Amino acid sequence: MLELVKLLLGISDTTKDTLLAHFIEQARLTACALCNVDELPEAYDGTVAELAVYLYRHRENVGIHTQKQGERSSTYEDGLPQSILAALPLPKVRVVDV
């Protein structure tokens, strides 16, 4: 998956491998939490890679919705992109026995 993330980001060297591995793991944990599962099938590796790329690109803008610098302003999407959320399986319902 590291090679796919590097390809999507246009990175060809190994200087950011540790950082990218961190974002891949965070993406995997986030996807599992969203789907309420412990592990996702390999079929969703591409979606996890896309999520890792999103997390990597937006790592310095977490919690920022609008940013203005002089005449320039940027507005960031609230939450994860719908394209990534739609590609993940629907959340599982867990039954807790009391």
TIFINU-850988 format. One line per 10 residues: number of its first residue (from 1); their letters; for each residue x, y, z of N, C-alpha, C, O. Coordinates in pm, whole numbers. Layout:
NUM = A = X/Y/Z/X/Y/Z/X/Y/Z/X/Y/Z ~ ...;
//
This chain:
1 = MLELVKLLLG = 82/-119/0/0/0/0/87/126/0/48/229/-54 ~ 205/118/60/296/232/63/331/278/-78/335/398/-105 ~ 355/183/-167/390/218/-305/274/289/-375/297/382/-451 ~ 151/246/-350/33/310/-409/18/453/-357/-8/544/-435 ~ 35/472/-228/24/606/-169/132/697/-228/104/812/-262 ~ 255/647/-241/363/726/-298/333/761/-444/361/872/-488 ~ 276/667/-518/239/691/-657/132/800/-665/142/891/-748 ~ 30/792/-580/-77/891/-580/-26/1031/-543/-78/1131/-591 ~ 75/1037/-458/132/1164/-415/243/1214/-507/287/1328/-495 ~ 290/1128/-599/399/1167/-687/533/1168/-618/622/1246/-654;
11 = ISDTTKDTLL = 550/1083/-517/675/1074/-442/751/951/-491/697/841/-497 ~ 878/972/-526/956/858/-577/1071/818/-486/1129/710/-504 ~ 1107/902/-389/1217/866/-300/1163/801/-171/1043/784/-155 ~ 1255/766/-82/1215/695/39/1220/783/165/1205/732/276 ~ 1242/912/148/1260/999/264/1134/1015/349/1144/1046/468 ~ 1018/994/291/893/1013/365/822/882/396/706/883/436 ~ 890/770/378/827/640/398/771/622/539/660/570/556 ~ 845/663/641/798/647/779/675/732/804/579/686/866 ~ 676/855/756/561/944/771/439/890/697/328/892/749 ~ 460/842/575/350/786/497/295/659/562/174/636/561;
21 = AHFIEQARLT = 383/577/618/338/456/688/249/494/806/151/425/835 ~ 282/602/874/199/652/985/59/689/933/-41/651/994 ~ 53/763/823/-77/804/770/-156/686/713/-280/687/717 ~ -88/587/662/-157/465/616/-223/395/735/-338/352/725 ~ -151/384/845/-206/320/965/-322/403/1021/-424/347/1062 ~ -308/535/1021/-418/621/1069/-540/607/978/-653/606/1026 ~ -517/597/848/-627/579/753/-697/445/776/-820/437/770 ~ -619/342/801/-677/209/827/-761/212/955/-872/159/958 ~ -709/274/1059/-783/284/1186/-910/367/1169/-1015/332/1223 ~ -899/477/1096/-1015/563/1072/-1123/489/992/-1241/497/1026;
31 = ACALCNVDEL = -1082/418/888/-1177/344/806/-1246/234/888/-1366/214/876 ~ -1170/164/969/-1229/60/1055/-1327/120/1155/-1432/62/1182 ~ -1292/235/1210/-1381/301/1306/-1509/349/1237/-1618/338/1293 ~ -1497/402/1116/-1615/447/1043/-1708/332/1009/-1830/347/1009 ~ -1649/217/980/-1729/100/941/-1766/12/1059/-1839/-86/1045 ~ -1714/47/1178/-1742/-28/1300/-1700/-175/1286/-1774/-266/1323 ~ -1579/-195/1232/-1523/-330/1216/-1380/-330/1270/-1320/-224/1289 ~ -1328/-449/1295/-1191/-461/1343/-1090/-464/1228/-975/-426/1245 ~ -1135/-509/1111/-1046/-520/996/-1128/-510/868/-1240/-561/861 ~ -1072/-444/767/-1138/-433/637/-1079/-534/540/-960/-563/547;
41 = PEAYDGTVAE = -1161/-588/449/-1109/-678/347/-1010/-605/255/-1014/-483/243 ~ -922/-680/190/-822/-624/99/-886/-546/-15/-822/-460/-75 ~ -1010/-575/-47/-1079/-505/-155/-1087/-355/-130/-1106/-278/-224 ~ -1072/-313/-5/-1082/-171/30/-946/-105/47/-939/8/95 ~ -838/-173/11/-703/-117/24/-688/13/-57/-621/106/-13 ~ -748/18/-174/-741/139/-256/-807/258/-187/-757/370/-193 ~ -920/233/-123/-991/338/-51/-910/383/71/-905/502/101 ~ -848/289/140/-763/323/254/-644/406/206/-603/499/274 ~ -589/373/90/-478/450/33/-523/592/0/-451/688/28 ~ -642/607/-58/-696/740/-88/-716/820/41/-688/940/45;
51 = LAVYLYRHRE = -763/753/145/-781/820/275/-646/861/333/-635/970/390 ~ -545/777/319/-410/812/367/-356/934/293/-295/1021/355 ~ -379/941/163/-336/1057/84/-408/1182/132/-347/1287/146 ~ -539/1171/155/-617/1284/204/-564/1331/340/-546/1451/362 ~ -540/1237/431/-489/1273/563/-351/1337/553/-322/1432/626 ~ -266/1286/466/-132/1341/448/-138/1484/394/-70/1574/444 ~ -220/1504/292/-229/1637/230/-292/1741/323/-262/1860/312 ~ -379/1697/413/-450/1791/500/-399/1789/643/-468/1836/734 ~ -280/1736/666/-228/1720/801/-208/1852/874/-216/1855/997 ~ -183/1959/803/-160/2088/869/-287/2173/874/-284/2283/929;
61 = NVGIHTQKQG = -395/2123/820/-519/2200/816/-630/2136/899/-747/2169/880 ~ -595/2046/990/-695/1978/1071/-765/2081/1158/-701/2157/1231 ~ -896/2082/1151/-976/2174/1233/-994/2311/1170/-1068/2393/1225 ~ -929/2339/1056/-943/2468/990/-1051/2457/883/-1048/2367/800 ~ -1147/2548/887/-1253/2548/785/-1227/2657/681/-1246/2634/562 ~ -1184/2775/726/-1154/2886/637/-1025/2952/682/-1004/2974/801 ~ -939/2982/588/-811/3044/618/-794/3163/525/-816/3150/404 ~ -754/3277/579/-735/3396/497/-598/3456/522/-556/3473/636 ~ -528/3487/413/-397/3551/419/-400/3666/319/-385/3645/199 ~ -418/3787/370/-428/3903/281/-548/3892/190/-662/3882/237;
71 = ERSSTYEDGL = -524/3893/60/-632/3881/-38/-670/3736/-68/-774/3710/-128 ~ -584/3642/-25/-609/3500/-52/-690/3438/58/-666/3464/176 ~ -787/3356/22/-860/3281/123/-883/3139/73/-894/3115/-47 ~ -889/3046/167/-912/2905/134/-1021/2852/225/-1026/2885/344 ~ -1108/2771/169/-1211/2705/248/-1190/2555/233/-1175/2505/121 ~ -1189/2485/345/-1164/2341/344/-1294/2266/364/-1386/2313/430 ~ -1298/2147/306/-1413/2060/318/-1431/2018/464/-1334/1987/533 ~ -1554/2017/509/-1584/1977/646/-1595/1825/652/-1687/1768/592 ~ -1505/1759/723/-1507/1613/733/-1438/1549/615/-1372/1616/535 ~ -1454/1419/604/-1390/1343/496/-1468/1360/366/-1589/1380/369;
81 = PQSILAALPL = -1399/1352/252/-1467/1364/123/-1572/1254/104/-1552/1140/145 ~ -1682/1290/44/-1790/1194/19/-1745/1079/-71/-1797/968/-59 ~ -1651/1105/-161/-1603/998/-250/-1536/886/-171/-1549/769/-206 ~ -1465/922/-65/-1401/821/19/-1505/751/106/-1504/628/117 ~ -1594/827/166/-1698/767/252/-1788/672/173/-1827/567/223 ~ -1820/710/49/-1908/626/-34/-1839/496/-75/-1906/396/-100 ~ -1706/497/-83/-1632/377/-126/-1613/276/-13/-1576/162/-38 ~ -1638/318/111/-1625/226/225/-1754/149/245/-1861/196/206 ~ -1746/30/304/-1870/-44/330/-1953/26/437/-1902/105/516 ~ -2082/-4/436/-2171/53/538/-2128/5/676/-2080/-107/690;
91 = PKVRVVDV = -2145/89/779/-2105/48/914/-2181/-75/962/-2300/-90/934 ~ -2113/-160/1033/-2174/-277/1095/-2241/-233/1225/-2197/-140/1291 ~ -2346/-303/1260/-2414/-277/1387/-2367/-384/1484/-2378/-504/1458 ~ -2314/-340/1597/-2268/-434/1698/-2375/-448/1805/-2431/-350/1853 ~ -2402/-571/1840/-2500/-599/1943/-2425/-628/2073/-2337/-714/2077 ~ -2460/-556/2176/-2395/-574/2305/-2491/-652/2395/-2605/-611/2418 ~ -2443/-763/2446/-2525/-847/2535/-2512/-794/2678/-2401/-784/2731 ~ -2623/-760/2739/-2620/-704/2874/-2666/-804/2975/-2671/-774/3094;
//
